[in-house]
């Protein structure tokens, strides 16, 4: 029988920045200051935060996650679209930015206007190849996830992301976790379609 139990960690809104945008926002020569490692190898939360701005409003203290990326992207919650005024913000996998929403980033040393890069992260599960084999899933396969207790629910359309650099972990966002009454460290049951 394939494995089904996976740890679920909740993602808050956050931003990944390019080296060029980091310099524009925090000054020439700026580097990211690691505050804690995340579960995915090489990924970390940073001390640096920015303000993100949309057509109708802004959100302060959006944390940068490191390391630097080739292209800047900001992942928001579904509930953030109303405050920012970006009702057409697409649900996407990380890195799939073509046609995503424009936004502005405000840092202590400057401002950057992006023509794209604002997304709502598609719910997903990270698998290393050995874990994917134990669960009987393939890269880009869609699965469902049963999670929660008193307010339990089944989330559909989680994308399996398989890579040798990943650690086994499911990512839902805070809106999704709050809806089913869970916090980071909960466990869910993967259901293959």
C-alpha positions, 0 to 999 in steps of 0.5 A: 500500500502506498504511503498517505500521511504527510506533514502540512505546513501553512504559508503566509504571504511572502516574497522572493526577490531577485538580486537586482530588486534586493539592491533597489529596495535595500541599497547597493550591496544589500544581502539577506539576513537569515532568521530561520531555516525552512523545511525545504533544504536551502530555503530560509526566512529573512529578517528583511520585510517590504510593503507590497502595494496594489491599485487599492491598498497595501500590506506592510511587513511582507517577509522575504524568503531566501535565497535570492531568485532569478525573478521576483515573485510575491505569493499572497493569500486569496483574502489579500486580493480585496485589500490590494485591489487585484481581483484577477490575481491568478492561482499559480505554481511558484515560478509560473509568472507569465501573465500574473498580476502587476504590483509595487514593492516598497523597501527602506531604500527604494521602490520597484514596480513589477509588471508581473509576479503577484500570484496566489500559490497553488496548493502543493506537496513537495516530494523527494524521488524516494518519497514520491515512489512510496506515495505512488505519485509523479511530478505534476500529478494532481492529488487530493488531501484530507485534513483537519478534525472538527472542521475537516475537509478535502482539498482538491488539485494539489500539485505534486512537485518531485525533485531531488532537492525537496523534502516531503512537505505539503504547503497550504496557505493560512486561508486554507489552514484557518478554514479547516482549523489547523496549524503548521505541523498538522498531518493530512492524508494524500488521496490519489485520483 
